[in-house]
């Protein structure tokens, strides 16, 4: 299946903003000029014919190929992936620009169904590949260096070998994928179509979430209660989506014999379950010295007896309320990138000048932000919902980091460029860190430094603590669904069980907060995605510590790591920096940077 991009940041963006400058929009013509573009029709026709030819040429014959013949087969398969990916990128990105447009939704659905139909005959490829003996493949690799380059791809495919079903069932599941996609689109369209009203003003979900960062506490409370009411009114729909998706996953996992609901994600991430568990345990153990300690500080700064959920992302009393215009945000991020290495800024520049960013907030546009790599012979596209908040500048730095990574990895080709999720967040979080360090270095007073440190700690808590809490929620949700249908109340109870633990005793939780699981897109689009954020943040914190300790030659090693894309395991990629994610101390090193920032904030309280 060819997956669509989806919003991947828990961003607090909103609707409409004046005085931010000329916000860029996507120019998708580098993919296709429109639904009726002759190039698109040509590619669809080619794809249908080539998939049929590929199956006729190779089905039942992989075991008989010599090294040169196998390489030709792989290259043909790679081109099929590139053309299908180009088509789906165009359809998906147009849809996310305006998810409430029926024409765009239909085009996306029709295109997805066509490509699923065209590519169903290709299911044999991975099935036959997994039936080959290890010695056969090793012999082919030894004969042809160009073929051996694809060894990491084959290893990831063959990791699924123990969980592979019969050819007929695999084809059936491939065809049925469009049904799961339909539930995802139902979720997207329901979220985009929700209507809210705060203080008499009609808003979409982005606008309402944005009010949770308003400087007026009464406005934040009104927004939180309106979110709770609207989510509550639609909670049966969201519960149905989650029940269906989790049950579908349970059925497929059971047939495949996967030991846990998380196993498939770990395999696709090319990361060991033990490493993820070590990360999760380290973060949960650190809750008291991270989120609990920080939110107690924030409670004092806000002068409150208890924090309510609408205070979690409240601006601090000493915070500068000015919004950041688009050009200022661009200059901040680009100068931070250039300060690290001129090559980084050069790669980032076209995003701003060639229509590779869609920044404005518009009715019906998908919420949040993402960077979608499209295909390796085009370029990535970045989506933002930019409102001029300091966090929006960090989101720009984050998504642009993804974009730089995707550009650098593209030289690996279609099958090797895609980075596992655990390392896919490396360049994005590193880009944020560069931008933050630059802004912190330019702070003109202790008060300004305190605000910046507090903002960074909040972002880190959202990236590490909140995402691991999300991961625990998903683990509990999928485990509970295996025992039977979950009511909205059941799901809400699981949600609340991780919220108090992760946020700490400074918080009280309003009635209705038990519904706030409903709008998180990751749970629907990509189960267990969320731990990748914590993995990425911990990894980058450790990487940045290496950079500060030994800057000589760091940039070249860093670029080589990004260029590798998905061609190397995380142990190989981190070895040049002297880091090892399988070492439990590695995660403690990363988390110590966050606690160190909180130490500094506490010291400022004096």
C-alpha positions as CSV (number, residue, x, y, z in Angstrom):
1,X,0.0,0.0,0.0
2,X,1.2,3.5,-0.7
3,X,0.7,5.6,2.4
4,X,-0.5,9.1,2.4
5,X,1.3,11.9,4.3
6,X,-0.5,12.9,7.5
7,X,-0.1,15.6,10.2
8,X,2.6,14.5,12.6
9,X,3.0,17.3,15.0
10,X,0.9,18.0,18.1
11,X,0.9,21.6,16.9
12,X,-1.3,24.3,18.2
13,X,-2.1,26.1,15.0
14,X,-5.2,28.1,14.3
15,X,-7.4,29.8,11.7
16,X,-6.6,33.1,10.2
17,X,-3.8,35.5,11.1
18,X,-3.0,39.0,10.0
19,X,0.4,40.8,9.7
20,X,2.5,37.7,9.2
21,X,3.6,38.5,5.7
22,X,3.2,36.6,2.4
23,X,2.7,33.0,3.5
24,X,3.8,30.6,0.7
25,X,1.5,28.0,-0.9
26,X,2.4,24.7,-2.6
27,X,3.1,24.5,-6.3
28,X,2.3,20.9,-7.0
29,X,3.1,21.2,-10.7
30,X,6.5,19.5,-10.1
31,X,4.4,16.4,-9.6
32,X,1.5,17.0,-12.0
33,X,-0.3,20.2,-13.2
34,X,-3.8,18.8,-12.4
35,X,-6.1,15.9,-12.2
36,X,-6.4,15.8,-16.0
37,X,-2.8,16.3,-16.8
38,X,-1.7,14.1,-19.7
39,X,1.4,13.1,-17.8
40,X,-0.8,11.8,-15.0
41,X,-2.9,9.8,-17.4
42,X,0.2,8.5,-19.1
43,X,1.7,7.4,-15.8
44,X,-1.5,5.6,-14.7
45,X,-1.6,3.7,-18.0
46,X,2.1,2.8,-17.7
47,X,1.6,1.7,-14.1
48,X,-1.3,-0.6,-15.0
49,X,0.6,-2.2,-17.9
50,X,4.0,-2.4,-16.1
51,X,2.5,-4.1,-13.0
52,X,0.9,-6.8,-15.2
53,X,4.2,-7.2,-17.3
54,X,6.2,-7.4,-14.1
55,X,4.0,-10.2,-12.7
56,X,4.1,-12.1,-16.0
57,X,7.9,-11.8,-16.2
58,X,8.8,-12.7,-12.7
59,X,6.0,-14.5,-10.8
60,X,7.2,-18.0,-9.9
61,X,10.6,-17.3,-11.4
62,X,12.6,-15.3,-8.7
63,X,14.5,-18.4,-7.6
64,X,15.8,-19.0,-11.2
65,X,17.2,-15.5,-11.7
66,X,21.0,-14.8,-11.9
67,X,22.5,-11.7,-10.2
68,X,22.1,-9.5,-13.3
69,X,18.5,-10.7,-13.9
70,X,17.7,-10.1,-10.2
71,X,19.0,-6.6,-10.3
72,X,16.9,-5.8,-13.4
73,X,13.9,-7.1,-11.5
74,X,14.7,-4.9,-8.5
75,X,15.1,-1.8,-10.6
76,X,11.8,-2.4,-12.4
77,X,10.1,-2.8,-9.0
78,X,11.8,0.4,-7.8
79,X,10.5,2.3,-10.8
80,X,6.9,1.0,-10.2
81,X,7.2,2.3,-6.6
82,X,8.4,5.7,-7.9
83,X,5.6,6.2,-10.3
84,X,2.9,5.0,-7.9
85,X,4.4,7.2,-5.2
86,X,4.4,10.2,-7.4
87,X,0.7,9.7,-8.3
88,X,-0.3,9.1,-4.7
89,X,1.7,12.1,-3.4
90,X,-0.1,14.4,-5.8
91,X,-3.5,13.1,-4.9
92,X,-2.7,13.1,-1.1
93,X,-1.2,16.6,-1.0
94,X,-4.1,18.1,-3.0
95,X,-6.5,16.5,-0.5
96,X,-4.7,17.8,2.5
97,X,-4.8,21.3,1.2
98,X,-8.7,21.1,1.3
99,X,-9.9,18.0,3.0
100,X,-13.6,19.1,2.9
101,X,-13.6,19.3,-0.9
102,X,-15.7,16.4,-2.3
103,X,-13.9,16.5,-5.6
104,X,-10.4,16.2,-4.1
105,X,-11.6,13.4,-1.7
106,X,-13.1,11.5,-4.6
107,X,-10.0,11.9,-6.7
108,X,-7.8,10.6,-3.8
109,X,-10.1,7.6,-3.2
110,X,-10.4,6.7,-6.9
111,X,-6.6,7.0,-7.4
112,X,-5.9,4.9,-4.3
113,X,-8.3,2.2,-5.5
114,X,-6.7,2.2,-9.0
115,X,-3.2,1.9,-7.7
116,X,-4.3,-0.9,-5.2
117,X,-5.8,-2.8,-8.1
118,X,-2.8,-2.2,-10.4
119,X,-0.3,-3.3,-7.7
120,X,-2.1,-6.3,-6.3
121,X,-0.3,-8.6,-8.9
122,X,3.0,-7.5,-7.3
123,X,2.3,-9.1,-3.9
124,X,4.1,-12.2,-5.1
125,X,7.4,-10.4,-5.0
126,X,7.9,-10.2,-1.3
127,X,6.3,-13.6,-0.8
128,X,8.7,-15.3,-3.2
129,X,11.6,-13.3,-1.9
130,X,11.0,-14.6,1.6
131,X,10.9,-18.2,0.3
132,X,14.5,-18.0,-1.0
133,X,17.2,-19.5,1.2
134,X,19.6,-17.1,2.8
135,X,22.5,-18.6,0.9
136,X,20.9,-18.0,-2.4
137,X,20.6,-14.2,-1.8
138,X,24.1,-14.0,-0.3
139,X,25.5,-15.7,-3.4
140,X,23.7,-13.1,-5.7
141,X,25.0,-10.2,-3.6
142,X,28.5,-11.5,-3.8
143,X,28.3,-11.6,-7.7
144,X,26.9,-8.1,-8.2
145,X,27.8,-5.0,-6.1
146,X,24.9,-3.0,-7.5
147,X,22.5,-5.6,-6.3
148,X,24.2,-5.9,-2.9
149,X,23.4,-2.3,-2.3
150,X,19.8,-3.3,-1.8
151,X,20.7,-5.8,0.9
152,X,19.2,-3.6,3.7
153,X,15.8,-3.6,1.9
154,X,15.8,-7.3,1.5
155,X,16.7,-7.7,5.2
156,X,13.8,-5.6,6.3
157,X,11.4,-7.5,4.0
158,X,12.7,-10.8,5.2
159,X,12.2,-9.7,8.8
160,X,8.5,-10.3,8.1
161,X,9.2,-13.8,6.9
162,X,8.0,-15.5,10.2
163,X,4.7,-13.6,9.9
164,X,4.0,-14.1,6.2
165,X,0.7,-15.6,5.2
166,X,-0.2,-17.6,2.1
167,X,0.0,-15.9,-1.3
168,X,-3.9,-15.7,-1.6
169,X,-4.3,-14.2,1.9
170,X,-1.5,-11.6,1.3
171,X,-3.3,-10.5,-2.0
172,X,-6.6,-10.4,-0.1
173,X,-5.1,-8.2,2.6
174,X,-3.5,-5.9,0.0
175,X,-6.9,-5.5,-1.7
176,X,-8.7,-4.9,1.6
177,X,-6.3,-2.0,2.4
178,X,-8.6,0.5,0.8
179,X,-11.2,-0.2,3.4
180,X,-8.8,0.7,6.2
181,X,-7.9,3.8,4.3
182,X,-11.6,4.7,4.1
183,X,-11.8,4.7,7.9
184,X,-8.7,7.0,8.0
185,X,-10.4,9.4,5.6
186,X,-13.6,9.3,7.6
187,X,-11.5,10.4,10.6
188,X,-9.8,13.2,8.7
189,X,-13.0,14.5,7.3
190,X,-14.8,14.3,10.6
191,X,-12.0,16.2,12.3
192,X,-11.8,18.9,9.6
193,X,-15.6,19.3,9.6
194,X,-16.0,19.9,13.3
195,X,-17.5,23.2,14.2
196,X,-16.7,25.1,17.4
197,X,-17.8,28.4,18.9
198,X,-15.8,30.3,21.5
199,X,-17.0,33.7,22.8
200,X,-19.5,33.9,19.9
201,X,-16.8,33.2,17.2
202,X,-17.2,30.2,14.9
203,X,-13.9,28.2,14.6
204,X,-12.5,25.0,13.2
205,X,-10.4,22.6,15.3
206,X,-7.1,24.4,14.6
207,X,-8.5,27.8,15.7
208,X,-9.9,26.3,18.9
209,X,-6.8,24.4,19.8
210,X,-4.8,27.6,19.2
211,X,-6.9,29.3,21.9
212,X,-5.3,26.9,24.5
213,X,-2.2,29.1,24.2
214,X,-4.1,32.3,24.6
215,X,-2.8,34.7,27.3
216,X,-6.3,35.1,28.8
217,X,-7.1,32.2,31.1
218,X,-10.9,32.5,30.7
219,X,-10.4,32.2,26.9
220,X,-8.3,29.1,27.3
221,X,-10.9,27.5,29.6
222,X,-13.7,28.4,27.2
223,X,-11.8,26.7,24.4
224,X,-11.0,23.6,26.4
225,X,-14.6,23.2,27.4
226,X,-15.8,23.7,23.9
227,X,-13.3,21.1,22.6
228,X,-14.6,18.7,25.3
229,X,-18.2,19.4,24.4
230,X,-17.7,18.9,20.6
231,X,-15.5,15.9,21.0
232,X,-18.1,14.5,23.4
233,X,-20.9,15.0,20.9
234,X,-18.9,13.1,18.3
235,X,-17.3,10.6,20.6
236,X,-19.3,7.6,19.3
237,X,-17.9,8.2,15.8
238,X,-14.3,8.4,17.1
239,X,-14.8,5.3,19.2
240,X,-16.1,3.4,16.2
241,X,-13.1,4.4,14.1
242,X,-10.7,3.3,16.9
243,X,-12.5,0.1,17.6
244,X,-12.6,-0.8,13.9
245,X,-9.0,0.0,13.3
246,X,-7.7,-1.7,16.4
247,X,-9.9,-4.8,15.7
248,X,-8.7,-5.0,12.1
249,X,-5.1,-4.8,13.3
250,X,-5.7,-7.5,15.9
251,X,-7.1,-9.8,13.3
252,X,-4.2,-9.3,10.9
253,X,-1.7,-9.6,13.7
254,X,-3.3,-12.8,15.0
255,X,-3.3,-14.4,11.6
256,X,0.3,-13.4,11.1
257,X,1.3,-14.7,14.5
258,X,2.8,-11.5,15.7
259,X,3.4,-11.6,19.5
260,X,2.3,-8.0,20.3
261,X,0.4,-5.2,18.7
262,X,3.7,-3.2,18.6
263,X,5.7,-5.9,16.7
264,X,4.8,-4.7,13.2
265,X,5.8,-1.1,14.1
266,X,9.2,-2.3,15.5
267,X,9.9,-4.3,12.4
268,X,9.0,-1.5,10.1
269,X,11.2,0.8,12.2
270,X,14.1,-1.7,12.1
271,X,14.4,-1.3,15.8
272,X,14.5,-4.0,18.5
273,X,11.6,-4.2,21.0
274,X,14.1,-4.2,23.9
275,X,15.4,-0.8,22.7
276,X,11.9,0.8,22.6
277,X,11.1,-0.7,26.0
278,X,14.3,0.7,27.5
279,X,13.4,4.1,26.0
280,X,9.9,3.9,27.4
281,X,11.0,2.8,30.9
282,X,13.7,5.5,31.0
283,X,11.1,8.2,30.2
284,X,8.5,7.0,32.6
285,X,11.0,6.7,35.4
286,X,12.1,10.3,34.6
287,X,8.5,11.8,34.8
288,X,9.1,13.1,38.3
289,X,12.3,15.0,37.4
290,X,11.0,16.2,34.1
291,X,7.3,17.0,33.6
292,X,6.3,16.8,37.3
293,X,9.0,19.2,38.3
294,X,8.5,21.6,35.4
295,X,4.8,21.9,35.8
296,X,5.2,22.6,39.5
297,X,7.4,25.6,38.4
298,X,4.8,26.7,35.9
299,X,2.0,26.5,38.5
300,X,4.0,28.9,40.7
301,X,4.7,31.2,37.7
302,X,1.0,31.4,36.9
303,X,0.1,31.9,40.6
304,X,-2.3,29.0,40.7
305,X,-3.2,26.4,43.3
306,X,-3.6,23.8,40.6
307,X,-3.0,23.7,36.9
308,X,-6.0,22.8,34.7
309,X,-5.5,21.3,31.3
310,X,-6.0,24.6,29.7
311,X,-2.9,25.9,31.5
312,X,-0.6,23.2,30.0
313,X,0.4,25.3,27.0
314,X,-0.4,28.7,28.5
315,X,2.0,31.5,27.8
316,X,4.2,32.5,30.7
317,X,3.4,35.8,32.5
318,X,6.8,37.2,31.4
319,X,6.5,36.0,27.8
320,X,6.8,38.4,24.9
321,X,3.4,38.5,23.2
322,X,4.6,39.7,19.8
323,X,3.9,37.4,16.9
324,X,6.8,36.5,14.6
325,X,6.3,37.4,10.9
326,X,7.0,34.8,8.2
327,X,10.2,36.5,7.0
328,X,11.6,36.8,10.5
329,X,10.8,33.1,11.1
330,X,12.6,32.3,7.8
331,X,15.6,34.3,8.7
332,X,15.9,32.8,12.2
333,X,15.8,29.2,11.0
334,X,17.9,29.8,7.9
335,X,20.6,31.6,9.9
336,X,20.6,28.8,12.5
337,X,21.0,26.2,9.7
338,X,23.8,28.2,8.0
339,X,25.5,28.8,11.3
340,X,25.8,25.0,11.6
341,X,26.9,24.4,8.0
342,X,26.3,26.4,4.8
343,X,25.3,23.2,3.0
344,X,22.3,22.9,5.3
345,X,21.0,26.4,4.4
346,X,21.6,25.8,0.7
347,X,19.4,22.6,0.7
348,X,16.7,24.5,2.7
349,X,16.5,27.6,0.5
350,X,14.4,26.2,-2.3
351,X,11.6,25.2,0.1
352,X,11.0,29.0,0.5
353,X,11.5,30.1,-3.1
354,X,10.0,27.3,-5.2
355,X,6.6,26.5,-3.6
356,X,7.7,23.6,-1.5
357,X,6.0,25.0,1.7
358,X,2.3,25.5,2.3
359,X,2.2,27.7,5.4
360,X,-1.1,29.6,5.8
361,X,-4.1,28.4,7.8
362,X,-7.2,28.0,5.6
363,X,-10.6,26.5,6.2
364,X,-10.6,22.8,5.4
365,X,-6.9,22.5,5.4
366,X,-5.4,19.5,7.3
367,X,-4.3,20.4,10.8
368,X,-0.8,20.2,12.2
369,X,2.3,20.0,10.1
370,X,4.3,17.5,8.2
371,X,7.1,17.0,5.6
372,X,6.3,14.6,2.8
373,X,9.2,13.2,0.8
374,X,7.1,12.4,-2.3
375,X,9.5,10.6,-4.6
376,X,13.3,10.8,-5.0
377,X,13.3,12.4,-8.4
378,X,11.1,15.3,-7.3
379,X,11.5,16.9,-3.8
380,X,9.7,17.0,-0.5
381,X,6.8,19.3,0.4
382,X,6.3,20.8,3.8
383,X,2.9,21.7,5.3
384,X,2.5,24.1,8.2
385,X,-0.3,26.0,9.9
386,X,1.7,29.1,10.6
387,X,0.3,31.7,13.1
388,X,3.5,33.5,14.2
389,X,3.9,32.0,17.6
390,X,7.4,31.1,18.8
391,X,6.4,27.5,18.7
392,X,5.5,27.9,15.0
393,X,9.0,29.0,14.3
394,X,10.2,25.8,16.0
395,X,7.7,23.8,13.9
396,X,9.2,25.4,10.8
397,X,12.7,24.4,11.9
398,X,11.4,20.9,12.7
399,X,9.7,20.3,9.3
400,X,12.5,21.9,7.4
401,X,14.9,19.5,9.1
402,X,12.8,16.6,7.7
403,X,12.9,18.2,4.3
404,X,16.7,18.6,4.4
405,X,17.0,14.9,5.5
406,X,14.7,13.8,2.7
407,X,16.6,15.7,0.1
408,X,19.9,14.2,1.2
409,X,18.6,10.7,1.5
410,X,17.0,10.9,-2.0
411,X,20.3,9.9,-3.7
412,X,19.8,6.4,-2.2
413,X,16.9,5.8,-4.6
414,X,13.3,4.9,-4.0
415,X,13.8,1.7,-2.1
416,X,16.7,2.8,0.2
417,X,15.8,6.5,0.9
418,X,13.1,6.0,3.4
419,X,14.4,6.3,6.9
420,X,12.8,4.2,9.7
421,X,10.7,6.3,12.0
422,X,13.1,6.1,14.9
423,X,15.7,7.9,12.9
424,X,13.3,9.9,10.7
425,X,13.0,12.5,13.6
426,X,16.7,13.0,13.9
427,X,17.2,15.9,11.4
428,X,13.9,17.6,12.4
429,X,14.7,17.6,16.1
430,X,18.3,18.6,15.4
431,X,17.0,21.5,13.3
432,X,14.9,22.6,16.2
433,X,17.9,22.4,18.6
434,X,20.1,24.5,16.3
435,X,17.3,27.1,16.0
436,X,16.7,27.1,19.8
437,X,20.5,27.4,20.6
438,X,20.8,30.3,18.2
439,X,17.9,32.2,19.8
440,X,19.0,31.4,23.3
441,X,22.5,32.7,22.5
442,X,20.9,36.0,21.4
443,X,18.8,36.4,24.5
444,X,19.2,40.0,25.8
445,X,18.3,39.4,29.5
446,X,17.9,36.6,32.1
447,X,14.1,37.1,31.8
448,X,14.2,36.4,28.1
449,X,16.5,33.5,28.6
450,X,14.1,32.0,31.2
451,X,11.2,32.3,28.8
452,X,13.2,30.6,26.0
453,X,14.4,27.8,28.3
454,X,10.8,27.2,29.6
455,X,9.5,27.1,26.0
456,X,12.1,24.6,25.0
457,X,11.4,22.5,28.0
458,X,7.7,22.5,27.2
459,X,8.5,21.4,23.6
460,X,10.7,18.7,24.9
461,X,8.1,17.5,27.4
462,X,5.5,17.5,24.5
463,X,8.0,15.5,22.4
464,X,9.2,13.0,25.0
465,X,6.8,12.8,28.0
466,X,3.6,13.4,26.1
467,X,4.5,11.0,23.2
468,X,5.5,8.2,25.6
469,X,2.2,8.7,27.4
470,X,0.5,8.4,24.0
471,X,2.5,5.2,23.4
472,X,1.4,3.8,26.7
473,X,-2.2,4.7,25.9
474,X,-2.0,2.9,22.6
475,X,-0.5,-0.1,24.2
476,X,-3.4,-0.2,26.7
477,X,-6.0,0.5,24.0
478,X,-4.9,-2.3,21.7
479,X,-4.5,-4.8,24.6
480,X,-8.0,-3.9,25.9
481,X,-9.5,-4.2,22.4
482,X,-8.3,-7.8,22.2
483,X,-10.7,-8.5,25.0
484,X,-13.7,-7.0,23.3
485,X,-15.5,-3.9,22.0
486,X,-14.5,-0.7,23.9
487,X,-17.1,1.9,24.8
488,X,-16.1,5.6,24.6
489,X,-16.0,5.5,28.4
490,X,-13.5,2.6,28.3
491,X,-11.2,4.5,26.0
492,X,-11.5,7.6,28.0
493,X,-10.5,5.7,31.2
494,X,-7.4,4.4,29.4
495,X,-6.6,7.9,28.3
496,X,-6.9,9.3,31.8
497,X,-4.8,6.5,33.3
498,X,-1.7,7.9,31.5
499,X,-2.5,11.6,31.8
500,X,-2.2,12.0,35.5
501,X,0.9,9.8,35.7
502,X,2.7,11.7,32.9
503,X,1.7,15.3,33.8
504,X,2.0,15.0,37.6
505,X,0.4,16.3,40.8
506,X,0.3,19.9,39.7
507,X,-2.7,19.2,37.5
508,X,-6.4,18.7,38.0
509,X,-8.4,17.4,35.0
510,X,-11.8,18.9,34.0
511,X,-14.8,16.8,33.1
512,X,-14.6,16.1,29.4
513,X,-10.8,15.8,29.2
514,X,-11.4,12.0,28.9
515,X,-12.4,12.7,25.3
516,X,-9.2,14.4,24.2
517,X,-7.7,11.2,22.7
518,X,-10.2,11.6,19.9
519,X,-8.3,14.2,17.7
520,X,-4.8,12.7,17.7
521,X,-4.2,11.6,14.1
522,X,-1.3,9.2,14.8
523,X,-3.5,6.7,16.6
524,X,-5.6,6.2,13.5
525,X,-3.1,6.7,10.7
526,X,0.0,5.0,12.1
527,X,-0.4,3.0,15.3
528,X,2.6,3.3,17.7
529,X,4.2,6.0,15.5
530,X,4.5,8.3,18.6
531,X,7.5,6.7,20.3
532,X,9.6,7.8,17.3
533,X,9.4,11.4,18.7
534,X,10.8,10.4,22.0
535,X,13.4,8.3,20.3
536,X,14.4,11.2,18.0
537,X,14.6,13.7,20.9
538,X,16.7,11.5,23.1
539,X,19.0,10.7,20.1
540,X,19.4,14.3,19.2
541,X,20.1,15.4,22.7
542,X,22.9,12.8,22.9
543,X,24.1,13.8,19.4
544,X,24.1,17.5,20.3
545,X,26.2,16.7,23.4
546,X,28.7,15.0,21.2
547,X,28.7,18.1,18.9
548,X,29.4,20.4,21.8
549,X,32.1,18.2,23.2
550,X,33.9,17.4,19.9
551,X,32.7,19.7,17.1
552,X,35.7,19.0,14.8
553,X,34.4,17.0,11.8
554,X,31.0,16.6,13.3
555,X,29.2,18.2,10.3
556,X,30.6,15.8,7.8
557,X,29.6,12.8,9.9
558,X,26.2,14.3,10.4
559,X,25.6,14.7,6.7
560,X,26.8,11.2,6.0
561,X,24.2,9.9,8.5
562,X,21.4,11.8,6.8
563,X,22.5,10.8,3.3
564,X,22.3,7.1,4.4
565,X,18.5,7.2,4.5
566,X,17.3,3.7,5.2
567,X,20.5,2.0,4.0
568,X,21.9,1.4,7.5
569,X,20.8,0.2,10.9
570,X,20.7,2.7,13.7
571,X,23.7,1.0,15.4
572,X,25.8,1.6,12.2
573,X,24.6,5.2,11.8
574,X,25.4,6.2,15.4
575,X,28.7,4.3,15.7
576,X,30.8,7.2,14.2
577,X,29.5,9.4,17.0
578,X,30.4,6.9,19.7
579,X,26.7,6.4,20.5
580,X,24.7,3.2,21.0
581,X,20.9,3.3,21.4
582,X,21.0,-0.3,22.8
583,X,22.8,0.9,25.9
584,X,20.3,2.0,28.6
585,X,22.7,4.8,29.6
586,X,22.1,6.3,26.2
587,X,18.6,7.4,27.1
588,X,19.6,8.7,30.4
589,X,22.2,10.9,28.6
590,X,19.5,12.3,26.4
591,X,17.0,12.9,29.2
592,X,19.7,14.6,31.3
593,X,19.7,17.6,28.9
594,X,16.0,18.3,29.6
595,X,16.5,17.9,33.4
596,X,19.5,20.2,33.1
597,X,17.4,22.9,31.5
598,X,14.9,22.5,34.4
599,X,17.8,22.8,36.9
600,X,18.7,26.1,35.3
601,X,15.1,27.3,35.5
602,X,14.9,26.3,39.2
603,X,18.2,28.1,39.9
604,X,16.7,31.3,38.4
605,X,14.0,31.1,41.0
606,X,16.8,31.6,43.5
